[in-house]
């Protein structure tokens, strides 16, 4: 079985003033603190979550 591609995402801007739905997306991606970088499988659902909050997270190498 082939290994799934990975994507690294950084939480770079606070979600304090963001709507509740955006806060839930950030938490769903696995972020617990600012400037944290997490590695997730590169799937359509993860890409969709990142696309929902592009003002809060960024894709890093």
HELIX and SHEET records of a PDB file:
HELIX    1   1 UNK A   20  UNK A   28  1                                   9    
HELIX    2   2 UNK A   44  UNK A   52  1                                   9    
SHEET    1   A 3 UNK A  37  UNK A  41  0                                        
SHEET    2   A 3 UNK A   6  UNK A  11 -1                                        
SHEET    3   A 3 UNK A  57  UNK A  60 -1                                        
END                                                                             
